[in-house]
Amino acid sequence: MRKNISGMEMSSVDEFVTSAISEIANIISGNVLTELAQNDMICDILPPAVCKPDNGKTYELMTSCLISTGVGNMGLDIRLNQA
């Protein structure tokens, strides 16, 4: 069981855990958006979405990476379309 992020012990990925991970995604996305705006790129941001592996939507840019954190590894999928 892990309790590093929330201070509470978690034994499974439930709605609370999904919400916490979504908030982390919001923070990361906001920081990226700020950096892009400082480099004269106009961007729009949408809230993160929990998707099934094949949601049928196509993207112009799709990339994945693995982030190692103090609470374990986290997979990150980045999917972008031009406006």
Biopython code that builds the backbone (N, CA, C, O; Angstrom):
import numpy as np
from Bio.PDB.StructureBuilder import StructureBuilder

atoms = [
    (1, "MET", "N", (0.848, -1.191, 0.000)),
    (1, "MET", "CA", (0.000, 0.000, 0.000)),
    (1, "MET", "C", (0.886, 1.244, 0.000)),
    (1, "MET", "O", (1.935, 1.276, 0.643)),
    (2, "ARG", "N", (0.453, 2.244, -0.717)),
    (2, "ARG", "CA", (1.188, 3.505, -0.821)),
    (2, "ARG", "C", (0.421, 4.611, -0.117)),
    (2, "ARG", "O", (-0.810, 4.630, -0.135)),
    (3, "LYS", "N", (1.148, 5.531, 0.502)),
    (3, "LYS", "CA", (0.500, 6.690, 1.098)),
    (3, "LYS", "C", (1.317, 7.961, 0.878)),
    (3, "LYS", "O", (1.068, 8.972, 1.535)),
    (4, "ASN", "N", (2.275, 7.927, -0.026)),
    (4, "ASN", "CA", (3.155, 9.065, -0.244)),
    (4, "ASN", "C", (2.441, 10.318, -0.741)),
    (4, "ASN", "O", (2.715, 11.405, -0.233)),
    (5, "ILE", "N", (1.538, 10.208, -1.711)),
    (5, "ILE", "CA", (0.928, 11.382, -2.324)),
    (5, "ILE", "C", (-0.108, 12.024, -1.404)),
    (5, "ILE", "O", (-0.057, 13.231, -1.168)),
    (6, "SER", "N", (-1.030, 11.250, -0.892)),
    (6, "SER", "CA", (-2.149, 11.811, -0.138)),
    (6, "SER", "C", (-1.982, 11.716, 1.369)),
    (6, "SER", "O", (-2.722, 12.360, 2.113)),
    (7, "GLY", "N", (-1.033, 10.931, 1.829)),
    (7, "GLY", "CA", (-0.903, 10.696, 3.257)),
    (7, "GLY", "C", (-1.809, 9.583, 3.753)),
    (7, "GLY", "O", (-1.747, 9.191, 4.918)),
    (8, "MET", "N", (-2.664, 9.069, 2.846)),
    (8, "MET", "CA", (-3.567, 7.977, 3.190)),
    (8, "MET", "C", (-3.095, 6.723, 2.472)),
    (8, "MET", "O", (-2.548, 6.801, 1.372)),
    (9, "GLU", "N", (-3.304, 5.577, 3.088)),
    (9, "GLU", "CA", (-2.909, 4.330, 2.442)),
    (9, "GLU", "C", (-3.921, 3.945, 1.376)),
    (9, "GLU", "O", (-5.130, 4.005, 1.599)),
    (10, "MET", "N", (-3.414, 3.550, 0.220)),
    (10, "MET", "CA", (-4.254, 3.148, -0.904)),
    (10, "MET", "C", (-3.856, 1.742, -1.322)),
    (10, "MET", "O", (-2.670, 1.441, -1.451)),
    (11, "SER", "N", (-4.829, 0.896, -1.531)),
    (11, "SER", "CA", (-4.522, -0.465, -1.965)),
    (11, "SER", "C", (-4.958, -0.720, -3.407)),
    (11, "SER", "O", (-4.629, -1.754, -3.987)),
    (12, "SER", "N", (-5.706, 0.239, -3.986)),
    (12, "SER", "CA", (-6.156, 0.074, -5.369)),
    (12, "SER", "C", (-6.347, 1.444, -6.003)),
    (12, "SER", "O", (-6.372, 2.465, -5.316)),
    (13, "VAL", "N", (-6.482, 1.448, -7.324)),
    (13, "VAL", "CA", (-6.741, 2.687, -8.047)),
    (13, "VAL", "C", (-8.251, 2.894, -8.074)),
    (13, "VAL", "O", (-8.974, 2.218, -8.806)),
    (14, "ASP", "N", (-8.707, 3.836, -7.266)),
    (14, "ASP", "CA", (-10.133, 4.132, -7.193)),
    (14, "ASP", "C", (-10.374, 5.554, -7.707)),
    (14, "ASP", "O", (-9.474, 6.160, -8.288)),
    (15, "GLU", "N", (-11.567, 6.084, -7.502)),
    (15, "GLU", "CA", (-11.920, 7.426, -7.984)),
    (15, "GLU", "C", (-11.036, 8.499, -7.354)),
    (15, "GLU", "O", (-10.661, 9.457, -8.030)),
    (16, "PHE", "N", (-10.698, 8.358, -6.078)),
    (16, "PHE", "CA", (-9.838, 9.334, -5.402)),
    (16, "PHE", "C", (-8.446, 9.352, -6.024)),
    (16, "PHE", "O", (-7.895, 10.420, -6.289)),
    (17, "VAL", "N", (-7.882, 8.179, -6.254)),
    (17, "VAL", "CA", (-6.550, 8.079, -6.852)),
    (17, "VAL", "C", (-6.562, 8.652, -8.267)),
    (17, "VAL", "O", (-5.654, 9.391, -8.647)),
    (18, "THR", "N", (-7.582, 8.315, -9.044)),
    (18, "THR", "CA", (-7.704, 8.839, -10.404)),
    (18, "THR", "C", (-7.804, 10.361, -10.380)),
    (18, "THR", "O", (-7.202, 11.028, -11.222)),
    (19, "SER", "N", (-8.545, 10.916, -9.442)),
    (19, "SER", "CA", (-8.680, 12.362, -9.310)),
    (19, "SER", "C", (-7.331, 13.008, -8.954)),
    (19, "SER", "O", (-6.978, 14.058, -9.489)),
    (20, "ALA", "N", (-6.591, 12.373, -8.053)),
    (20, "ALA", "CA", (-5.277, 12.907, -7.663)),
    (20, "ALA", "C", (-4.318, 12.901, -8.844)),
    (20, "ALA", "O", (-3.576, 13.863, -9.043)),
    (21, "ILE", "N", (-4.324, 11.834, -9.626)),
    (21, "ILE", "CA", (-3.450, 11.753, -10.794)),
    (21, "ILE", "C", (-3.878, 12.788, -11.830)),
    (21, "ILE", "O", (-3.027, 13.390, -12.486)),
    (22, "SER", "N", (-5.173, 13.002, -11.986)),
    (22, "SER", "CA", (-5.659, 14.035, -12.907)),
    (22, "SER", "C", (-5.185, 15.418, -12.478)),
    (22, "SER", "O", (-4.848, 16.248, -13.322)),
    (23, "GLU", "N", (-5.157, 15.669, -11.187)),
    (23, "GLU", "CA", (-4.676, 16.961, -10.692)),
    (23, "GLU", "C", (-3.186, 17.135, -10.987)),
    (23, "GLU", "O", (-2.748, 18.231, -11.337)),
    (24, "ILE", "N", (-2.416, 16.070, -10.848)),
    (24, "ILE", "CA", (-0.993, 16.134, -11.208)),
    (24, "ILE", "C", (-0.857, 16.461, -12.695)),
    (24, "ILE", "O", (-0.010, 17.266, -13.083)),
    (25, "ALA", "N", (-1.697, 15.833, -13.527)),
    (25, "ALA", "CA", (-1.683, 16.118, -14.970)),
    (25, "ALA", "C", (-2.039, 17.570, -15.234)),
    (25, "ALA", "O", (-1.453, 18.192, -16.120)),
    (26, "ASN", "N", (-2.987, 18.127, -14.483)),
    (26, "ASN", "CA", (-3.337, 19.543, -14.623)),
    (26, "ASN", "C", (-2.140, 20.438, -14.320)),
    (26, "ASN", "O", (-1.884, 21.399, -15.046)),
    (27, "ILE", "N", (-1.423, 20.136, -13.277)),
    (27, "ILE", "CA", (-0.259, 20.935, -12.889)),
    (27, "ILE", "C", (0.819, 20.868, -13.965)),
    (27, "ILE", "O", (1.370, 21.894, -14.362)),
    (28, "ILE", "N", (1.116, 19.663, -14.434)),
    (28, "ILE", "CA", (2.118, 19.499, -15.486)),
    (28, "ILE", "C", (1.682, 20.241, -16.748)),
    (28, "ILE", "O", (2.478, 20.966, -17.345)),
    (29, "SER", "N", (0.432, 20.068, -17.158)),
    (29, "SER", "CA", (-0.077, 20.719, -18.361)),
    (29, "SER", "C", (-0.029, 22.235, -18.235)),
    (29, "SER", "O", (0.340, 22.925, -19.185)),
    (30, "GLY", "N", (-0.392, 22.749, -17.088)),
    (30, "GLY", "CA", (-0.342, 24.195, -16.867)),
    (30, "GLY", "C", (1.067, 24.739, -16.982)),
    (30, "GLY", "O", (1.282, 25.804, -17.561)),
    (31, "ASN", "N", (2.027, 24.013, -16.432)),
    (31, "ASN", "CA", (3.424, 24.438, -16.532)),
    (31, "ASN", "C", (3.914, 24.409, -17.971)),
    (31, "ASN", "O", (4.632, 25.313, -18.398)),
    (32, "VAL", "N", (3.537, 23.390, -18.720)),
    (32, "VAL", "CA", (3.918, 23.302, -20.130)),
    (32, "VAL", "C", (3.286, 24.445, -20.914)),
    (32, "VAL", "O", (3.950, 25.079, -21.734)),
    (33, "LEU", "N", (2.006, 24.711, -20.665)),
    (33, "LEU", "CA", (1.306, 25.784, -21.351)),
    (33, "LEU", "C", (1.973, 27.135, -21.069)),
    (33, "LEU", "O", (2.125, 27.949, -21.980)),
    (34, "THR", "N", (2.362, 27.372, -19.843)),
    (34, "THR", "CA", (3.049, 28.611, -19.485)),
    (34, "THR", "C", (4.365, 28.741, -20.243)),
    (34, "THR", "O", (4.680, 29.805, -20.775)),
    (35, "GLU", "N", (5.123, 27.665, -20.290)),
    (35, "GLU", "CA", (6.406, 27.685, -21.004)),
    (35, "GLU", "C", (6.202, 27.940, -22.499)),
    (35, "GLU", "O", (6.942, 28.719, -23.099)),
    (36, "LEU", "N", (5.217, 27.299, -23.095)),
    (36, "LEU", "CA", (4.938, 27.510, -24.517)),
    (36, "LEU", "C", (4.497, 28.949, -24.775)),
    (36, "LEU", "O", (4.918, 29.555, -25.761)),
    (37, "ALA", "N", (3.655, 29.504, -23.902)),
    (37, "ALA", "CA", (3.192, 30.887, -24.064)),
    (37, "ALA", "C", (4.357, 31.867, -23.977)),
    (37, "ALA", "O", (4.366, 32.881, -24.675)),
    (38, "GLN", "N", (5.336, 31.576, -23.129)),
    (38, "GLN", "CA", (6.508, 32.441, -23.014)),
    (38, "GLN", "C", (7.381, 32.378, -24.260)),
    (38, "GLN", "O", (8.251, 33.225, -24.461)),
    (39, "ASN", "N", (7.146, 31.371, -25.092)),
    (39, "ASN", "CA", (7.869, 31.232, -26.362)),
    (39, "ASN", "C", (6.950, 31.555, -27.545)),
    (39, "ASN", "O", (7.123, 31.029, -28.645)),
    (40, "ASP", "N", (5.963, 32.437, -27.292)),
    (40, "ASP", "CA", (5.056, 32.959, -28.319)),
    (40, "ASP", "C", (4.234, 31.894, -29.030)),
    (40, "ASP", "O", (3.918, 32.051, -30.210)),
    (41, "MET", "N", (3.885, 30.822, -28.343)),
    (41, "MET", "CA", (3.002, 29.810, -28.910)),
    (41, "MET", "C", (1.640, 29.950, -28.234)),
    (41, "MET", "O", (1.543, 29.924, -27.007)),
    (42, "ILE", "N", (0.613, 30.097, -29.025)),
    (42, "ILE", "CA", (-0.742, 30.226, -28.496)),
    (42, "ILE", "C", (-1.328, 28.825, -28.346)),
    (42, "ILE", "O", (-1.389, 28.060, -29.308)),
    (43, "CYS", "N", (-1.753, 28.506, -27.146)),
    (43, "CYS", "CA", (-2.247, 27.159, -26.850)),
    (43, "CYS", "C", (-3.554, 27.230, -26.080)),
    (43, "CYS", "O", (-3.854, 28.221, -25.415)),
    (44, "ASP", "N", (-4.310, 26.173, -26.185)),
    (44, "ASP", "CA", (-5.521, 26.003, -25.399)),
    (44, "ASP", "C", (-5.355, 24.687, -24.656)),
    (44, "ASP", "O", (-4.740, 23.751, -25.167)),
    (45, "ILE", "N", (-5.890, 24.619, -23.481)),
    (45, "ILE", "CA", (-5.728, 23.412, -22.674)),
    (45, "ILE", "C", (-7.103, 22.898, -22.266)),
    (45, "ILE", "O", (-8.001, 23.676, -21.947)),
    (46, "LEU", "N", (-7.250, 21.601, -22.281)),
    (46, "LEU", "CA", (-8.470, 20.947, -21.835)),
    (46, "LEU", "C", (-8.147, 20.118, -20.601)),
    (46, "LEU", "O", (-6.998, 19.721, -20.408)),
    (47, "PRO", "N", (-9.133, 19.855, -19.775)),
    (47, "PRO", "CA", (-8.865, 19.018, -18.599)),
    (47, "PRO", "C", (-8.380, 17.633, -19.027)),
    (47, "PRO", "O", (-8.757, 17.149, -20.095)),
    (48, "PRO", "N", (-7.553, 16.996, -18.208)),
    (48, "PRO", "CA", (-7.098, 15.654, -18.546)),
    (48, "PRO", "C", (-8.278, 14.692, -18.573)),
    (48, "PRO", "O", (-9.275, 14.887, -17.878)),
    (49, "ALA", "N", (-8.147, 13.664, -19.377)),
    (49, "ALA", "CA", (-9.215, 12.673, -19.487)),
    (49, "ALA", "C", (-8.633, 11.285, -19.282)),
    (49, "ALA", "O", (-7.544, 10.980, -19.769)),
    (50, "VAL", "N", (-9.348, 10.466, -18.576)),
    (50, "VAL", "CA", (-8.962, 9.072, -18.420)),
    (50, "VAL", "C", (-9.591, 8.326, -19.593)),
    (50, "VAL", "O", (-10.814, 8.250, -19.708)),
    (51, "CYS", "N", (-8.753, 7.781, -20.453)),
    (51, "CYS", "CA", (-9.226, 7.130, -21.674)),
    (51, "CYS", "C", (-8.837, 5.669, -21.682)),
    (51, "CYS", "O", (-7.840, 5.260, -21.087)),
    (52, "LYS", "N", (-9.645, 4.902, -22.366)),
    (52, "LYS", "CA", (-9.274, 3.515, -22.614)),
    (52, "LYS", "C", (-8.170, 3.521, -23.668)),
    (52, "LYS", "O", (-8.068, 4.472, -24.443)),
    (53, "PRO", "N", (-7.349, 2.488, -23.709)),
    (53, "PRO", "CA", (-6.225, 2.486, -24.658)),
    (53, "PRO", "C", (-6.604, 2.814, -26.095)),
    (53, "PRO", "O", (-5.815, 3.455, -26.790)),
    (54, "ASP", "N", (-7.768, 2.405, -26.567)),
    (54, "ASP", "CA", (-8.174, 2.705, -27.933)),
    (54, "ASP", "C", (-9.509, 3.436, -27.901)),
    (54, "ASP", "O", (-10.570, 2.812, -27.944)),
    (55, "ASN", "N", (-9.449, 4.779, -27.824)),
    (55, "ASN", "CA", (-10.681, 5.557, -27.790)),
    (55, "ASN", "C", (-11.119, 5.983, -29.190)),
    (55, "ASN", "O", (-12.131, 6.671, -29.329)),
    (56, "GLY", "N", (-10.382, 5.589, -30.227)),
    (56, "GLY", "CA", (-10.766, 5.867, -31.601)),
    (56, "GLY", "C", (-10.422, 7.252, -32.098)),
    (56, "GLY", "O", (-10.532, 7.505, -33.298)),
    (57, "LYS", "N", (-10.012, 8.158, -31.235)),
    (57, "LYS", "CA", (-9.683, 9.512, -31.650)),
    (57, "LYS", "C", (-8.263, 9.553, -32.194)),
    (57, "LYS", "O", (-7.374, 8.884, -31.666)),
    (58, "THR", "N", (-8.044, 10.333, -33.244)),
    (58, "THR", "CA", (-6.709, 10.453, -33.826)),
    (58, "THR", "C", (-6.082, 11.775, -33.414)),
    (58, "THR", "O", (-6.777, 12.764, -33.182)),
    (59, "TYR", "N", (-4.773, 11.776, -33.329)),
    (59, "TYR", "CA", (-4.012, 12.956, -32.931)),
    (59, "TYR", "C", (-2.852, 13.144, -33.900)),
    (59, "TYR", "O", (-2.334, 12.181, -34.465)),
    (60, "GLU", "N", (-2.455, 14.400, -34.081)),
    (60, "GLU", "CA", (-1.331, 14.697, -34.958)),
    (60, "GLU", "C", (-0.001, 14.305, -34.314)),
    (60, "GLU", "O", (0.934, 13.904, -35.008)),
    (61, "LEU", "N", (0.081, 14.419, -33.005)),
    (61, "LEU", "CA", (1.283, 14.040, -32.276)),
    (61, "LEU", "C", (0.877, 13.143, -31.129)),
    (61, "LEU", "O", (0.024, 13.505, -30.318)),
    (62, "MET", "N", (1.484, 11.977, -31.058)),
    (62, "MET", "CA", (1.256, 11.061, -29.947)),
    (62, "MET", "C", (2.612, 10.534, -29.495)),
    (62, "MET", "O", (3.383, 10.012, -30.300)),
    (63, "THR", "N", (2.892, 10.671, -28.229)),
    (63, "THR", "CA", (4.137, 10.144, -27.688)),
    (63, "THR", "C", (3.889, 9.658, -26.260)),
    (63, "THR", "O", (2.950, 10.106, -25.602)),
    (64, "SER", "N", (4.705, 8.772, -25.803)),
    (64, "SER", "CA", (4.573, 8.224, -24.456)),
    (64, "SER", "C", (5.936, 8.223, -23.771)),
    (64, "SER", "O", (6.979, 8.152, -24.421)),
    (65, "CYS", "N", (5.900, 8.304, -22.460)),
    (65, "CYS", "CA", (7.146, 8.183, -21.702)),
    (65, "CYS", "C", (6.828, 7.612, -20.322)),
    (65, "CYS", "O", (5.673, 7.582, -19.896)),
    (66, "LEU", "N", (7.853, 7.170, -19.652)),
    (66, "LEU", "CA", (7.738, 6.628, -18.307)),
    (66, "LEU", "C", (8.460, 7.578, -17.364)),
    (66, "LEU", "O", (9.635, 7.886, -17.565)),
    (67, "ILE", "N", (7.767, 8.037, -16.346)),
    (67, "ILE", "CA", (8.337, 8.951, -15.363)),
    (67, "ILE", "C", (8.573, 8.173, -14.074)),
    (67, "ILE", "O", (7.653, 7.553, -13.540)),
    (68, "SER", "N", (9.796, 8.207, -13.582)),
    (68, "SER", "CA", (10.113, 7.561, -12.308)),
    (68, "SER", "C", (9.945, 8.575, -11.185)),
    (68, "SER", "O", (10.550, 9.646, -11.217)),
    (69, "THR", "N", (9.130, 8.243, -10.200)),
    (69, "THR", "CA", (8.884, 9.142, -9.078)),
    (69, "THR", "C", (9.162, 8.418, -7.769)),
    (69, "THR", "O", (9.442, 7.219, -7.756)),
    (70, "GLY", "N", (9.084, 9.145, -6.690)),
    (70, "GLY", "CA", (9.275, 8.566, -5.374)),
    (70, "GLY", "C", (8.200, 7.577, -4.984)),
    (70, "GLY", "O", (8.394, 6.785, -4.062)),
    (71, "VAL", "N", (7.059, 7.610, -5.677)),
    (71, "VAL", "CA", (5.964, 6.679, -5.379)),
    (71, "VAL", "C", (5.855, 5.589, -6.428)),
    (71, "VAL", "O", (4.907, 4.803, -6.413)),
    (72, "GLY", "N", (6.812, 5.535, -7.334)),
    (72, "GLY", "CA", (6.798, 4.502, -8.365)),
    (72, "GLY", "C", (6.791, 5.102, -9.753)),
    (72, "GLY", "O", (6.850, 6.321, -9.914)),
    (73, "ASN", "N", (6.718, 4.248, -10.748)),
    (73, "ASN", "CA", (6.726, 4.689, -12.131)),
    (73, "ASN", "C", (5.322, 5.093, -12.572)),
    (73, "ASN", "O", (4.327, 4.513, -12.137)),
    (74, "MET", "N", (5.263, 6.095, -13.440)),
    (74, "MET", "CA", (3.989, 6.577, -13.964)),
    (74, "MET", "C", (4.117, 6.703, -15.471)),
    (74, "MET", "O", (5.055, 7.330, -15.963)),
    (75, "GLY", "N", (3.193, 6.118, -16.202)),
    (75, "GLY", "CA", (3.177, 6.243, -17.657)),
    (75, "GLY", "C", (2.473, 7.526, -18.046)),
    (75, "GLY", "O", (1.439, 7.866, -17.471)),
    (76, "LEU", "N", (3.021, 8.241, -19.017)),
    (76, "LEU", "CA", (2.441, 9.498, -19.471)),
    (76, "LEU", "C", (2.282, 9.443, -20.985)),
    (76, "LEU", "O", (3.262, 9.267, -21.709)),
    (77, "ASP", "N", (1.053, 9.595, -21.462)),
    (77, "ASP", "CA", (0.758, 9.696, -22.895)),
    (77, "ASP", "C", (0.471, 11.155, -23.202)),
    (77, "ASP", "O", (-0.325, 11.798, -22.519)),
    (78, "ILE", "N", (1.123, 11.671, -24.232)),
    (78, "ILE", "CA", (0.913, 13.050, -24.656)),
    (78, "ILE", "C", (0.306, 12.994, -26.046)),
    (78, "ILE", "O", (0.871, 12.382, -26.952)),
    (79, "ARG", "N", (-0.851, 13.638, -26.215)),
    (79, "ARG", "CA", (-1.561, 13.621, -27.494)),
    (79, "ARG", "C", (-1.965, 15.053, -27.824)),
    (79, "ARG", "O", (-2.675, 15.696, -27.051)),
    (80, "LEU", "N", (-1.515, 15.549, -28.970)),
    (80, "LEU", "CA", (-1.752, 16.930, -29.344)),
    (80, "LEU", "C", (-2.309, 17.041, -30.758)),
    (80, "LEU", "O", (-1.997, 16.234, -31.634)),
    (81, "ASN", "N", (-3.135, 18.052, -30.958)),
    (81, "ASN", "CA", (-3.634, 18.445, -32.272)),
    (81, "ASN", "C", (-3.422, 19.935, -32.427)),
    (81, "ASN", "O", (-3.508, 20.674, -31.447)),
    (82, "GLN", "N", (-3.146, 20.396, -33.647)),
    (82, "GLN", "CA", (-3.093, 21.815, -33.913)),
    (82, "GLN", "C", (-4.510, 22.360, -33.925)),
    (82, "GLN", "O", (-5.454, 21.671, -34.314)),
    (83, "ALA", "N", (-4.644, 23.608, -33.491)),
    (83, "ALA", "CA", (-5.969, 24.255, -33.493)),
    (83, "ALA", "C", (-6.375, 24.594, -34.910)),
    (83, "ALA", "O", (-7.456, 25.143, -35.127)),
]
sb = StructureBuilder()
sb.init_structure("model")
sb.init_model(0)
sb.init_chain("A")
sb.init_seg("    ")
for serial, (resi, resn, name, xyz) in enumerate(atoms, 1):
    if name == "N":
        sb.init_residue(resn, " ", resi, " ")
    sb.init_atom(name, np.array(xyz, "f"), 0.0, 1.0, " ", f" {name:<3s}", serial, name[0])
structure = sb.get_structure()
